[in-house]
Amino acid sequence: MEIREKLLAAAASVYAESGYRGATTRRIAQEAGVNEITLFRHFGSKDALILEATREHGVSCMPLNLLPLEPCDPERELIGWCRAHFAFMHERRSLIRTAMGDMTERPDMARGAANCPAQPALELRAYFERLRERGLASNDFDAHAATWMLMAAVFADAMWRGILPEMYGDSSDKALAAYVRLAMRAIGVPASKQAKKKAGVRKRLARAATALLLTVLAAGNLTAQTTGDRQVNVSSGTSQTRALSLDEALGIAERASENVAIARAGVTRARGEVYRARSEYFPQLAGSLSYTRTLDSEFRGLDTGPVDSRAACRPFVPAGTLTAEQRLDSLERALTLATDCRASGGGFDFSSLPFGRANNYTLGLTGSQTLFSGGRVAAQTGAANAGRRAATITLSSARAQVILDVTQAYYDAVLAGRLYVIAVSTLEQSETTLRHTQLARQVGTQPEFDLLRAQVTRDNQRPVVVARRTDRELAYLRLKQLLDLRLDQDVVLTTGLGDSVTVAPTRLASLASSTLDTAASARAPVRQAAENVAAQENLKRIARAQRLPTLSVSSVYGRVGYPIGGLPSLGDFRTNWTVGVNLSVPIFTGGRIRGDEMVADANLTEGRLLLEQTRELAELDTRSALAELEAAEASWEASGGTASQAARAYNIAEIRYREGISTQTELSESRILLQQSQANRAVASRDLQVARARVALISELPLGAFGTGRSAAGTSQQSAPQNGQQQRSRQADASQASQTGTGLP
């Protein structure tokens, strides 16, 4: 076994046996077979050692994923799950009891072991939800309450069976089965046939219900625990707790962001503009169908009149054998006779004309095609394509800004929680010093002045704790607002400040390339400005194209019918078809075209100047981001050694003070230095994570993008580069904020 593992095992054993106060570094070192110097070299402080030991021997080795994704036999599966977790907690009952006893006095030290039921509770609740979704349970039960009801029974049995054997009469296996059956009845899951046949079920259920009722109140204490650097929880007591990682927060924010939705609408609009501009390359066809009913007309009666009773005229047949004079005489006689007879056949037929017709049907098809427009159509298409590319860049920029905003707000909330834990730890240290001073004063080894100073130090730290708690709640409210979550919903942040992952790779895959491109030309604002220049160039071409002629061809094809009845037949229709060519040449416009050209030329000049200005600002902004990242990395590296040394110095000062070697002034100074170093370490970690995210997204971010605002330590990033003195001032402000309670957002 390695030295580190020996120290962790020894710390867990001694802590479980004697609690935090009894688990001295000397005793832990003796248990592990090493000296205290080795202990401090590996862990730096007693707090860090015990916290790591409770985590290593608590939550980290907890059995998980025991319940199947597809429930088959709920009773058997739940009993197996309860037995596994009962065995786990029963084996570590001493460690968990000690941690629960220290929870009020030292919540940060007790967190590792006391959080044992939290992870399996999430798994159990998900299993209950699957039972309800698949119809194996009723639809009207509260999964959260059912989860903690069963968890409370298993937890209480594991903790107190050895102490209160009269309460738990049956064996643990029988009791666990009874708990499961009672929970199944509560959520509406029918019991198995084998369980119905067993004798004494009613008695065991009644006993289990009694034990459960006595222990449910203790379970409420488990759901309100405060997590540390890895998990930070703000509970409002009105809703169910939701575990939230940074990756999940980014996914929620991207779906809920109004800015991203607006940018997507802009992309859709730009695509529509492209379709509209490109449509003029193609023929424009339109069809029509119309029907007209004539109620009355001035042409009515043209084909009606009185009946002619005269005899029909005989047709005139010229004789080719007659002479010219004879034929002329026969023609004159025929004309004379025509005045006394009625014409037979022939005449004009009005049925094919629209005059006075009652029914008028028209089928039409029109088409037009632009043959020459002086380059106007091509320029319109080019401008629309440039607008579409700019809209796509805007969408990527909006997504990147949301990622940066949520990343900063997330780490601000984690940092606020960490500063609150530091403030609480400092208050506990002050109270411990006050108790030692009171004891020393009672035995006469300390003057009254030291007692008063210890009381003042303790009382001065209490407002700091209140301020840190308020800052933490405000940071959580800002994060919930960004994610569009209910403000009263409890949230547990599962991504800590020390995580190596900055932002989720899945959220960066479509935004950041594998190789970081910090060139000014790769920045989104520069690319947008370049697309704007391209659009203005095409608009200038459109303005110039107005001076050129426009040539187009058009055609109209129609079928008309005037049936006597209601509906026409195919034979009732007649055809009309025309083809035309249109040439339009501007001759005089009163200066309109010249004005359009001047406006387009000015817009193009302005766009080119804005592109150059944006390129310069982008280069400055990129260098600023890289400088911020370099400074954050340097601060992170420097704060690591300082925090470790300060923790070790405080432990030595605490031992010296208890042994009467040093004064309270030395102990107070060591405590202040420890608090400052811990706060600086947390601030440096937050700044490093945000700086990494910003540099990773630099190509898509707008200029001067620094997230939603100030960090939880009261530090704000500026768009201009900061020198070394400004960076040191930020760290000093953060240290001062951790002591005075000011500076948090």
C-alpha positions in Angstrom: 0.0 0.0 0.0 1.4 3.4 -0.9 1.9 6.2 1.7 -1.0 8.2 0.4 -3.4 5.3 0.6 -2.1 4.5 4.1 -2.7 8.1 5.2 -6.2 8.1 3.8 -7.1 4.8 5.4 -5.7 5.9 8.7 -7.5 9.2 8.6 -10.8 7.5 7.8 -10.3 5.1 10.7 -9.2 7.7 13.3 -11.9 10.1 12.2 -14.6 7.5 12.4 -13.4 6.6 15.9 -12.6 10.0 17.4 -14.2 12.7 15.2 -12.6 15.8 13.9 -11.1 17.0 17.1 -9.7 13.7 18.1 -8.3 13.0 14.7 -5.1 14.9 15.2 -2.4 14.9 12.5 0.0 13.3 15.0 -2.4 10.4 15.7 -3.2 9.9 12.0 0.5 9.9 11.1 1.2 7.3 13.9 -1.7 5.1 12.7 -0.3 5.2 9.1 3.3 4.6 10.3 4.7 7.9 9.0 5.7 11.3 10.5 3.7 14.5 10.4 6.0 16.1 7.9 5.1 13.3 5.4 1.4 13.9 6.1 1.6 17.6 5.4 3.8 17.0 2.3 1.1 14.8 0.8 -2.1 16.8 1.8 -1.0 20.1 3.1 -3.5 20.3 5.9 -5.6 18.3 8.2 -8.8 19.6 6.6 -7.7 18.4 3.2 -6.7 15.0 4.5 -9.9 14.3 6.3 -12.1 15.6 3.4 -10.2 13.4 0.9 -10.4 10.4 3.3 -14.2 10.8 3.7 -14.6 11.1 0.0 -12.3 8.2 -0.8 -13.9 5.8 1.7 -17.4 7.2 1.2 -19.1 8.4 -1.9 -16.3 7.4 -4.4 -16.7 3.6 -3.7 -20.4 3.6 -3.5 -22.2 0.9 -5.6 -24.1 2.6 -8.4 -26.1 1.5 -11.5 -27.6 -1.5 -9.8 -31.2 -0.9 -11.1 -31.9 -2.0 -14.6 -33.0 0.5 -17.3 -35.9 -1.8 -18.2 -37.8 -2.9 -15.0 -38.9 -6.6 -15.1 -39.4 -7.6 -11.4 -39.6 -4.5 -9.3 -39.7 -6.3 -6.0 -36.7 -8.4 -6.7 -34.7 -5.5 -8.2 -35.5 -3.1 -5.4 -34.7 -5.7 -2.7 -31.3 -6.3 -4.4 -30.6 -2.6 -4.6 -31.5 -2.1 -0.9 -29.3 -4.9 0.2 -26.3 -3.6 -1.7 -26.7 -0.1 -0.2 -27.5 -1.4 3.2 -24.2 -3.4 3.2 -22.3 -0.4 2.0 -23.6 2.0 4.7 -23.6 -0.6 7.4 -19.9 -1.2 6.8 -19.2 2.5 7.0 -21.7 3.3 9.8 -19.0 4.6 12.2 -17.6 7.0 9.6 -21.1 8.2 8.6 -22.2 8.7 12.2 -19.2 10.7 13.0 -19.6 12.8 9.8 -23.2 13.5 10.7 -22.2 14.5 14.2 -19.7 17.0 12.8 -22.1 18.3 10.1 -23.2 21.3 12.1 -19.9 22.3 13.4 -17.8 21.5 10.3 -20.0 21.0 7.3 -17.1 21.0 4.8 -15.3 18.2 6.6 -18.5 16.1 7.1 -19.6 16.4 3.5 -17.7 13.4 2.0 -19.2 10.7 4.1 -22.5 12.2 5.0 -23.4 12.5 1.3 -23.5 8.7 0.8 -27.3 8.5 0.2 -27.4 11.4 -2.3 -26.1 9.6 -5.4 -28.1 6.4 -5.0 -31.2 8.5 -4.3 -31.0 10.0 -7.8 -30.7 6.5 -9.2 -33.7 5.2 -7.2 -35.8 8.2 -8.2 -35.1 7.6 -11.9 -36.1 3.9 -11.4 -39.4 5.0 -9.9 -40.0 7.3 -12.8 -39.4 4.4 -15.2 -41.9 2.3 -13.3 -44.5 5.0 -13.8 -43.7 5.5 -17.5 -44.1 1.8 -18.2 -47.4 1.5 -16.4 -45.9 -0.7 -13.6 -46.9 1.9 -10.9 -49.6 4.5 -10.4 -49.5 7.9 -12.0 -50.3 10.0 -8.9 -47.4 9.3 -6.6 -44.5 11.7 -5.7 -41.3 10.1 -6.9 -39.2 12.4 -4.8 -41.1 11.6 -1.6 -41.1 7.8 -2.4 -37.4 7.9 -3.0 -36.5 9.5 0.3 -39.1 7.4 2.2 -37.3 4.2 1.1 -33.8 5.7 1.4 -34.6 6.9 5.0 -35.7 3.5 6.1 -32.6 1.7 4.6 -30.3 4.4 5.9 -31.8 4.4 9.4 -31.7 0.6 9.6 -28.0 0.6 8.5 -27.1 3.3 11.1 -29.1 2.3 14.2 -29.8 -1.5 14.0 -26.9 -2.2 16.3 -27.8 0.6 18.7 -31.5 0.0 18.8 -32.1 -3.7 18.2 -35.5 -3.6 19.9 -36.8 -1.4 17.1 -35.5 -3.7 14.3 -36.7 -7.1 15.5 -36.4 -9.0 12.2 -33.2 -9.7 10.4 -31.9 -7.1 8.0 -32.9 -9.1 4.9 -36.5 -9.4 6.1 -36.7 -5.8 7.1 -35.4 -4.6 3.8 -37.9 -6.8 2.0 -40.7 -5.3 4.2 -39.5 -1.7 3.4 -39.6 -2.5 -0.3 -43.1 -4.0 -0.2 -44.3 -1.0 1.8 -42.8 1.4 -0.7 -44.3 -0.6 -3.6 -47.8 -0.4 -2.1 -47.3 3.3 -1.6 -46.5 3.9 -5.3 -49.1 1.4 -6.6 -46.9 -1.5 -7.7 -48.7 -4.8 -7.2 -46.9 -7.3 -5.0 -45.5 -10.6 -6.4 -47.4 -13.9 -5.8 -44.6 -15.2 -3.7 -44.8 -12.3 -1.4 -48.5 -12.7 -0.9 -48.0 -16.3 0.2 -45.5 -15.5 2.9 -46.7 -15.6 6.5 -46.4 -12.6 8.7 -46.2 -10.0 6.0 -48.8 -7.7 7.7 -46.8 -7.8 10.9 -43.5 -7.0 9.3 -45.1 -4.2 7.2 -46.6 -2.7 10.3 -43.2 -2.8 12.1 -41.4 -1.4 9.1 -44.0 1.4 8.9 -43.3 2.2 12.6 -39.6 2.3 12.0 -40.0 4.3 8.9 -42.2 6.9 10.5 -39.6 7.4 13.3 -36.7 7.9 10.9 -38.3 10.0 8.1 -37.5 13.1 10.0 -33.8 12.3 10.1 -33.9 11.9 6.3 -34.7 15.5 5.8 -31.3 16.4 7.2 -29.7 14.5 4.3 -31.4 16.4 1.5 -30.3 19.8 2.8 -26.5 19.2 2.9 -24.2 21.8 1.4 -21.6 20.5 -1.1 -18.1 21.8 -1.4 -15.7 22.5 -4.3 -17.1 19.7 -6.3 -20.8 20.3 -5.6 -22.5 23.5 -4.4 -26.2 23.5 -3.5 -28.6 26.4 -2.8 -31.9 25.0 -1.4 -35.1 27.0 -1.4 -37.1 24.2 0.1 -39.9 24.6 -2.4 -38.9 22.3 -5.3 -36.9 19.2 -6.2 -33.1 19.4 -6.4 -31.6 19.3 -9.9 -28.0 18.2 -10.5 -26.6 20.5 -13.2 -23.2 20.1 -14.9 -21.6 22.7 -17.1 -22.3 20.6 -20.2 -26.0 20.4 -19.3 -26.2 24.1 -18.5 -24.7 25.0 -21.9 -27.3 22.7 -23.7 -30.2 24.3 -21.8 -28.9 27.8 -22.4 -28.6 27.3 -26.1 -32.1 26.0 -26.4 -33.6 28.7 -24.2 -31.6 31.7 -25.5 -33.6 34.4 -27.2 -30.5 35.8 -28.8 -29.8 32.4 -30.5 -33.4 32.1 -31.6 -33.3 35.6 -33.1 -30.1 34.8 -34.9 -31.6 31.6 -36.3 -34.6 33.7 -37.6 -32.1 36.0 -39.2 -30.5 33.1 -41.1 -33.9 32.0 -42.3 -34.7 35.5 -43.5 -31.4 35.7 -45.3 -32.1 32.4 -47.1 -35.4 33.8 -48.2 -33.7 36.8 -49.6 -31.4 34.5 -51.6 -34.4 32.7 -53.0 -36.1 36.0 -53.9 -33.0 37.4 -55.7 -32.2 34.2 -57.5 -35.8 33.8 -58.8 -35.3 36.4 -61.5 -32.9 34.0 -63.3 -35.9 31.8 -64.1 -39.1 32.3 -66.1 -42.1 33.7 -64.2 -45.2 31.7 -65.0 -48.8 32.3 -63.8 -52.0 30.6 -64.5 -55.6 31.9 -64.3 -59.1 30.7 -64.5 -62.2 32.9 -64.5 -65.9 32.7 -65.0 -68.3 35.6 -65.7 -72.1 35.5 -65.6 -73.8 38.2 -67.6 -77.2 39.2 -66.2 -78.1 41.7 -68.8 -76.4 43.3 -71.9 -76.9 45.9 -74.6 -76.1 43.2 -77.2 -79.1 41.1 -76.3 -81.4 40.5 -79.3 -78.9 40.7 -82.1 -79.8 37.2 -83.2 -83.5 37.5 -82.6 -86.4 39.4 -84.5 -89.8 39.0 -86.5 -90.3 35.9 -88.8 -89.8 36.6 -92.6 -92.7 35.0 -94.5 -91.4 35.6 -98.0 -90.3 32.7 -100.2 -86.7 31.7 -100.2 -84.5 33.2 -102.9 -83.1 30.8 -105.4 -79.3 30.9 -105.6 -77.7 32.7 -108.6 -75.8 30.4 -110.9 -73.7 32.2 -113.5 -73.6 30.6 -117.0 -70.2 30.4 -118.4 -71.3 30.0 -122.1 -73.1 33.4 -122.2 -71.5 36.6 -123.5 -70.6 39.3 -121.2 -73.7 41.4 -122.0 -75.9 38.4 -121.4 -74.3 37.6 -118.1 -74.6 41.3 -117.0 -78.3 41.2 -117.8 -78.9 38.0 -115.9 -77.1 39.5 -112.8 -79.3 42.6 -112.9 -82.5 40.4 -113.0 -81.2 38.3 -110.1 -80.7 41.4 -108.0 -84.2 42.7 -108.8 -85.7 39.4 -107.8 -83.7 39.3 -104.5 -85.7 42.2 -103.1 -88.9 40.1 -103.2 -87.5 36.9 -101.5 -86.1 35.7 -98.2 -82.4 34.7 -98.0 -81.9 31.1 -97.3 -78.9 29.8 -95.2 -75.7 31.9 -94.7 -75.8 35.0 -92.5 -73.5 36.0 -89.6 -73.4 33.6 -86.5 -73.1 35.6 -83.2 -72.8 32.4 -81.0 -69.0 32.6 -81.2 -68.7 36.2 -80.0 -68.9 37.5 -76.4 -71.5 40.1 -77.1 -74.3 39.5 -74.7 -73.4 35.9 -73.9 -74.6 34.8 -70.4 -71.6 32.6 -69.6 -68.0 33.6 -70.1 -65.2 31.1 -69.2 -61.5 32.2 -69.5 -58.4 30.0 -69.0 -55.1 31.9 -69.1 -51.3 31.2 -68.8 -48.9 34.1 -68.7 -45.1 33.9 -68.8 -42.2 36.4 -68.8 -38.4 36.1 -68.9 -35.8 38.7 -68.3 -33.2 38.5 -71.1 -30.9 41.3 -70.1 -30.8 43.5 -67.0 -27.4 45.0 -67.1 -26.1 42.7 -64.3 -28.8 43.7 -61.8 -30.0 40.1 -61.2 -26.4 38.8 -60.6 -25.7 41.7 -58.2 -28.9 41.1 -56.3 -28.0 37.4 -55.9 -24.5 38.3 -54.8 -25.7 40.7 -52.2 -28.2 38.2 -50.9 -25.5 35.5 -50.6 -23.3 37.9 -48.7 -26.2 38.6 -46.3 -26.8 34.9 -45.8 -23.1 34.3 -44.9 -23.2 37.2 -42.5 -26.4 35.9 -40.9 -24.7 32.5 -40.4 -21.7 34.2 -38.8 -24.1 36.1 -36.5 -25.7 32.8 -35.4 -22.3 31.3 -34.6 -21.4 34.4 -32.7 -24.6 34.3 -30.7 -24.1 30.7 -29.8 -20.5 31.4 -28.7 -21.6 34.4 -26.6 -24.2 32.2 -24.9 -21.6 29.6 -24.1 -19.3 32.2 -22.6 -22.1 33.9 -20.7 -23.2 30.6 -19.1 -19.7 29.4 -18.5 -18.9 32.6 -16.6 -22.2 32.6 -14.7 -21.7 28.9 -13.8 -18.2 29.4 -12.5 -19.3 32.6 -10.7 -21.9 30.5 -8.9 -19.3 27.8 -8.0 -16.9 30.5 -6.9 -19.5 32.2 -4.7 -20.2 28.8 -3.1 -16.6 28.2 -2.5 -16.0 31.6 -0.9 -19.0 30.9 1.3 -17.4 27.6 2.4 -14.2 29.4 3.1 -16.0 32.0 5.2 -17.8 29.3 7.1 -14.5 27.5 7.7 -12.9 30.7 8.9 -15.8 31.3 11.3 -15.4 27.7 12.7 -11.7 28.3 13.2 -12.5 31.5 15.0 -15.0 29.7 17.2 -12.5 26.9 18.0 -9.9 29.5 18.9 -12.5 31.3 21.1 -13.3 28.0 22.9 -9.6 27.3 23.6 -9.1 30.9 24.8 -12.1 30.6 27.1 -10.7 27.4 28.5 -7.3 28.9 29.0 -8.9 32.0 30.6 -10.7 29.8 33.1 -7.5 28.1 34.1 -5.7 31.4 34.3 -3.2 30.9 31.4 -4.6 33.6 29.1 -5.4 37.3 29.9 -8.8 38.9 29.4 -7.4 40.8 26.4 -6.9 37.6 24.4 -10.4 36.5 25.2 -11.9 39.8 24.1 -9.8 39.7 20.9 -11.0 36.1 20.1 -14.6 37.2 20.7 -14.3 40.2 18.4 -12.6 38.1 15.7 -15.4 35.6 15.9 -18.1 38.2 15.8 -16.5 40.0 12.9 -16.5 36.9 10.8 -20.3 36.3 11.2 -21.3 39.2 8.9 -18.8 37.9 6.3 -20.6 34.5 6.3 -24.0 36.2 5.9 -22.6 38.3 3.0 -21.0 35.2 1.4 -24.3 33.4 1.6 -26.2 36.3 0.0 -23.6 36.5 -2.8 -24.0 32.8 -3.4 -27.8 33.0 -3.7 -27.5 36.0 -6.1 -25.0 34.1 -8.3 -27.4 31.2 -8.4 -30.3 33.4 -9.3 -28.3 34.9 -12.2 -27.4 31.5 -13.5 -31.1 30.3 -13.3 -32.2 33.4 -15.1 -29.8 32.7 -18.0 -31.0 29.1 -18.2 -34.6 30.1 -18.0 -35.1 27.9 -14.9 -37.6 28.5 -12.1 -35.9 30.8 -9.5 -37.2 28.6 -6.7 -35.8 25.4 -8.1 -32.9 23.8 -6.1 -29.8 23.4 -8.2 -26.6 21.4 -7.5 -23.6 22.4 -9.6 -21.6 19.3 -10.3 -18.7 20.8 -12.2 -16.1 22.2 -9.9 -13.5 24.9 -10.3 -10.7 22.5 -10.4 -12.1 20.5 -13.3 -9.8 20.2 -16.3 -12.7 20.5 -18.7 -13.4 24.1 -19.5 -16.5 23.9 -21.7 -18.2 20.8 -23.2 -16.5 19.6 -26.4 -19.9 18.9 -27.9 -20.8 22.6 -27.6 -17.5 23.7 -29.1 -17.3 21.2 -32.0 -19.2 23.4 -34.4 -17.6 26.6 -33.2 -14.0 26.1 -32.4 -11.5 24.2 -34.6 -9.0 21.7 -33.2 -6.2 24.1 -33.8 -6.7 27.6 -32.3 -6.8 30.3 -34.9 -6.1 33.7 -33.4 -5.6 35.6 -36.6 -7.6 38.8 -36.9 -9.1 37.7 -40.2 -10.6 34.6 -38.6 -12.6 36.7 -36.0 -16.4 36.7 -36.6 -16.7 40.5 -36.6 -14.0 40.8 -39.2 -15.7 38.2 -41.4 -19.0 39.9 -40.9 -17.5 43.2 -42.0 -16.0 41.6 -45.1 -19.4 40.2 -46.0 -20.9 43.6 -45.6 -18.3 45.0 -48.0 -19.2 42.3 -50.5 -22.9 43.2 -50.1 -22.2 46.9 -50.7 -20.1 46.2 -53.8 -23.1 44.3 -55.3 -25.5 47.1 -54.3 -23.3 49.5 -56.1 -23.5 47.3 -59.2 -27.3 47.4 -58.9 -27.2 51.2 -58.8 -25.1 51.4 -61.9 -27.2 48.8 -63.7 -30.1 51.2 -63.7 -28.5 53.1 -66.6 -28.5 50.1 -68.9 -31.6 48.9 -70.9 -33.7 46.1 -69.7 -34.9 43.5 -72.2 -37.6 40.9 -71.5 -39.9 38.7 -73.4 -43.5 37.8 -72.4 -46.3 35.6 -73.7 -50.0 35.3 -72.9 -51.9 32.1 -73.9 -55.7 32.0 -73.3 -58.7 29.8 -74.0 -62.2 31.5 -73.9 -65.6 29.9 -74.2 -69.2 31.3 -74.3 -71.4 28.3 -73.9 -75.2 28.6 -74.0 -75.6 26.2 -71.2 -74.0 26.2 -67.7 -70.8 24.2 -68.3 -68.7 24.4 -71.5 -67.4 21.6 -73.6 -64.0 21.4 -75.2 -65.5 22.5 -78.5 -66.9 25.7 -77.0 -63.4 27.2 -76.4 -61.4 29.5 -78.7 -57.7 30.3 -78.5 -55.9 33.6 -77.9 -52.0 33.6 -77.9 -49.7 36.6 -78.0 -45.9 37.0 -77.7 -44.2 40.3 -77.0 -40.8 41.7 -76.4 -40.2 44.6 -74.1 -37.2 46.9 -74.1 -37.0 49.6 -71.4 -34.3 52.3 -71.6 -34.1 55.1 -69.0 -33.9 58.4 -70.7 -34.5 61.0 -68.0 -34.9 60.2 -64.2 -34.3 63.6 -62.7 -31.1 62.6 -61.0 -32.5 59.5 -59.3 -30.0 57.1 -60.7 -27.1 59.4 -59.9 -28.3 59.7 -56.3 -28.5 56.0 -56.0 -24.9 55.7 -57.2 -23.7 58.2 -54.7 -25.4 56.5 -51.8 -24.1 53.1 -52.9 -20.5 54.5 -53.3 -20.7 56.1 -49.8 -21.9 52.9 -48.2 -19.1 50.9 -49.9 -16.5 53.4 -48.6 -17.9 53.3 -45.1 -18.0 49.5 -45.2 -14.3 49.2 -46.2 -13.3 51.6 -43.5 -15.3 49.7 -40.9 -13.6 46.5 -42.1 -10.2 48.0 -41.5 -11.2 49.4 -38.2 -12.7 46.0 -37.1 -9.6 44.2 -38.2 -7.4 46.4 -36.0 -9.8 46.1 -33.0 -9.9 42.3 -33.5 -6.2 42.0 -33.4 -6.1 44.1 -30.1 -8.9 42.1 -28.6 -7.3 38.7 -29.5 -4.0 39.8 -27.9 -5.9 41.0 -24.9 -7.6 37.6 -24.5 -4.3 35.7 -24.9 -2.7 38.0 -22.3 -5.6 37.4 -19.9 -5.2 33.7 -20.3 -1.5 33.9 -19.7 -2.1 36.0 -16.6 -4.8 33.6 -15.3 -2.5 30.6 -15.8 0.3 32.4 -13.9 -2.0 33.3 -11.1 -3.3 29.7 -11.0 0.2 28.3 -10.8 1.3 30.8 -8.1 -1.8 30.4 -6.0 -1.4 26.6 -5.8 1.8 26.7 -3.8 0.6 29.6 -1.7 -2.6 27.9 -0.6 -0.7 24.7 0.3 1.9 26.7 2.3 -0.7 28.8 4.1 -2.7 25.7 5.1 0.5 24.1 6.5 1.4 27.3 8.3 -2.0 27.5 9.9 -1.9 24.0 11.1 1.5 24.6 12.7 0.3 27.9 14.2 -2.8 26.1 15.6 -0.6 23.4 17.3 1.8 26.0 18.6 -1.1 28.0 20.1 -2.7 25.0 21.8 0.7 24.1 23.2 1.2 27.7 24.5 4.2 28.4 22.3 2.7 31.2 20.2 0.2 34.0 20.7 -3.3 34.5 19.4 -1.9 37.3 17.1 0.2 34.7 15.3 -2.7 32.4 15.0 -5.0 35.1 13.7 -2.5 36.2 11.1 -2.1 32.6 9.9 -5.8 32.3 9.7 -6.1 35.5 7.6 -3.3 34.3 5.3 -5.0 31.0 4.9 -8.3 32.6 4.1 -6.6 35.0 1.6 -4.8 32.2 -0.1 -7.9 30.0 -0.4 -9.9 32.9 -1.8 -7.1 33.8 -4.3 -6.9 30.1 -5.3 -10.6 30.0 -6.0 -10.6 33.3 -7.9 -7.6 32.2 -9.9 -9.3 29.0 -10.8 -12.5 30.7 -11.9 -10.5 33.3 -14.0 -8.5 30.5 -15.6 -11.6 28.6 -16.6 -13.3 31.6 -18.0 -10.2 32.8 -19.8 -9.8 29.3 -21.4 -13.4 29.3 -22.6 -13.0 32.8 -24.1 -9.8 31.9 -26.0 -11.3 28.7 -27.2 -14.3 30.6 -28.6 -12.3 33.7 -29.7 -12.8 33.3 -33.4 -16.6 33.4 -33.0 -17.0 35.9 -30.2 -17.9 39.5 -30.8 -15.3 42.1 -29.9 -14.9 42.7 -26.2 -17.0 39.7 -25.2 -16.4 38.9 -21.5 -19.6 37.0 -20.5 -22.5 38.4 -18.5 -20.6 40.6 -16.1 -18.5 40.5 -13.0 -17.1 37.4 -11.4 -18.2 36.2 -8.0 -15.1 37.7 -6.4 -15.8 41.2 -7.5 -13.3 41.2 -10.4 -14.3 42.4 -13.8 -12.6 41.9 -17.1 -12.0 44.8 -19.5 -11.6 44.8 -23.2 -8.2 46.4 -23.0 -5.1 44.5 -21.9 -4.3 44.7 -18.2 -0.8 45.1 -17.0 0.8 43.2 -14.1 -0.1 45.8 -11.5 -3.8 45.6 -12.4 -3.7 41.8 -12.2 -2.2 42.0 -8.7 -4.8 44.5 -7.8 -7.6 42.1 -8.8 -6.1 39.4 -6.6 -5.8 41.8 -3.7 -9.4 42.9 -4.1 -10.5 39.3 -4.1 -8.6 38.7 -0.8 -10.1 41.8 0.7 -13.5 40.6 -0.4 -13.1 37.3 1.4 -12.5 39.1 4.6 -14.9 42.1 4.5 -17.8 40.5 2.7 -17.8 43.1 -0.1 -17.2 42.8 -3.8 -19.3 39.9 -4.7 -21.9 40.5 -7.5 
